[in-house]
Amino acid sequence: MTELWDGLVTALKLIISLDPEVMEIAARSLAISVTATLLASVICLPLGSLIHFKRFTGKRTLINLIQTFYSVPTVVVGLFVFLLFSRAGPLGGLNLLFTPTAMVIGQMILIAPVLLGLTISALSGVDKAIPETARSLGAGDFQTVGVVFKEARFAVMAAILLAFGRAISEVGLALMVGGNINGFTRVFTTAISLETSKGDIELAIALGIILILIALIINIVLNRIQQR
């Protein structure tokens, strides 16, 4: 118990003093996950709206498939990205394996089903009378989509935050395609795993506290969004 308390005190000192190693890992983790979330949002929000508004055969099956991938194991996505960018893979010539770029791509693939599915759910929750009223008033397709998105904006924002939370907290994918290289691809989760195995509990606890604080902030923002 004494070791745990000492480790917690030391960890707090590392955070308060803005320890360079801790801040470097934190900045890299946030940069990779924020980039992945933004890029995935740019792709998935329009695609989710397209799936929602268009009628086509197999639509229900496609939505069920998307929802199935909500809980896809991160190591499975990591394996897919590893094979894609390995030297024997179709994109091996790009030399992206064990780089932050590969981690961003992996996280984008990981959170894409969450963004797609929750965007479709958010748009489906909008009163059917709203798009009908917009069309009756002369709104075009893009204007109608804009009106529906405005009504569903809080649910869409919640989807983006949930996707970011899944991205920053995953570990399997980061290890497989990032390699946990110090000063280059080491992030919160991989650093915590490594430092714990090395016995450097103080640094592991410090990173864990920051990760928990990020999760707390996300939860608070989500609650505020739900209240709205």
N, C-alpha and C positions, 0 to 999 in steps of 0.2 A: 504494500500500500504506500509505503514511503517513497519507493522508486517512482510509482505512478504520480504522486503529488509533486515530487521534484521535477519529473519530466514535464508536468503541466505548467509549473512555474517557469521553467526554462523556456518552454514553448511560447508562453505569453511574452517573455522578454524578447524573444526573437521577432515576434510580431510587432511589438511596441517600438523596438529599435529599428524596424524596417530592414531586417537582415537581408543583404543583397541576394543571397541564394534563394531565400523564401520569396522575395519580391520577384525575382527573375522567373521562377517556376510559376508563380501566380499570374504574372503578366502573360507568359506564353500560353498557359492554360486558357485564360480568358480570350486571348487573341484567336487561338485556333477554334474554340467553341463558338465564339461570337461570329467569326467569319463563316463557319459551317452553317450556323443557324440562319444568317442573313441570306447566304447564297441559296440554301434550301428553300427559304421562304419565297424568294424571287421566282423560283421554279414551281414550287408546290401550291402556292396560293392561287395563281391563275389556272393551274392544272386541276386543282380541286374544284374551283368554280366551274370549269368546263365540264367536269364529270357531273356536277350537280345539276347544271342547267340543261345539258343535252340529254336527249332520250335515245338510247341505243340498246341493242340486244346484249344481254349479259351484264348490264349495269349493276344489278344487285349482286351478282357473283363477284364482279370486280371490287365492289365496296367491301364485301365479306373477306376477300383476299387481302385487301389493304389493311383491314382491321386485324386480320390474323398475324400480320407482320409487326403489330405494335410491340409484341414481346419477343421478337427475334433475338436470340443470344448474340451478344456483341462479338463473341469469338467466331461465330458463323460469318458475320459481315467482315470481320478481320481476315478470315481465311479467303473469302471471295476477293477482297481488295489485294491481299498478298499475292494470290495466283494471277490477278490481273496485271500487277506491276512487277512481278518477279522477272528475272532475266528470260525465263522460258515462256512468260506470259505474252499476250497479244500487245500489251503496252509497255513491255519491259525496256524498250529502247528509249523511253522517256527518262529513265533513271530517277523515278520519283519515290521508290520504295525507301523507307526509313528517313523520310523527310516530313516536315510539317504539312506540306501540300498533300501528301498521301493521307495524313491524319484528317485533314479537312475533308477530303473526298470521302473517306470512310465514315466520318461522322455525318456527312450529308446523306449518304445512303442509309445510315442507321436511323436518322430521325425523319426521313422522307415519309414513311408510312404514317407516323404520328401527325405530321403536318397535314398530309392529304386527308386522312380520315377525320381529324378534328375540324378541319376547314369545311368538309362536306357536312358534318354534323351541325356546325355552327350555322351554315347557310340553310340547312334543312329546318332549323329551329325558328327561322323568320316566318312570320305570319304570311300565308299565301296571298292575302289581300294586298300586301304591300307591292310586290312586283306587278300584280294585275292592275292596281291603281296607277302605278307609274306608266305602264304601257297605255292605259286608257287616256292618260294625259299627254300622250304623244312621245314618250321617252323611247329612245332606241335601245338596242340590245346592250350596248356598253353603258348607257345611262342607267338602265334597269339593274345591271350587275352592280354598278356603283352604289345605287340606293340600297340594295340588299346587303352589300358589304358594310355600308354605314350602319345599318341596323344590327349587324352581327359583329361589329368591330371589337367589342369587349371579349366575346368568345374566341375570336380569331387571335387577339392579343394573348389570351390565356393559352391557346394552342402553341404559339411561338415560344412562350416562356416555358411550357412543359417540355417542348422539344429541346430548348437550350439546357434545361436541367438534365435531361437524358444524355445529352452530348457531353457535358462537362463531368458527369459522374461515372462514365464508362471507363473500364480499365483493359479488358481483353483486346479490343481493337487497337488501342493505343500501343500496347506492348507488341502486337504482331506486325503492325505496319509502321510504327514509329521507332521501335527498337530501344526506347528509353535512353537515348544518348544524352549525356550530360551537356548542358549548355546549348542543345539543339532541338531535341524532341521530348525532353523530360517534362511531364505535366504532373498535376496534383496526384492523380490516382497511381501512376506508375512510380512516382517518387515515394509516396507513402508505402507502397509495397516493398520497394527496394530498401528504404531506410529502416523499416521494421525488421526485415531479414538480416540487415547488418547490425542491428542492435542500437541504432541511433534513434531512440524513441522520441527524444525532444523535437527533432526536426519533423518526424512523422506526425506527432501530435499537433505541432504548429500548422502544418499543411492541412491536417484533418479539421482543425478549428476553423480555418479560413473556408474550407469546402462546406462545412456545416453552416457557417455564416451566410455563404452564398445561397445555400438551400433555404435558409430562413428568410432571406430577402425575397427570393422567388415566391415562397409560400405567402408572405405578407402581401406582395403585389397581387398575387392570384386572388387572395381573399378580398382585396380592395376592388379588383375587377369584377368578381362575382357579386359584390354588393352593389356595384353600379348597374 
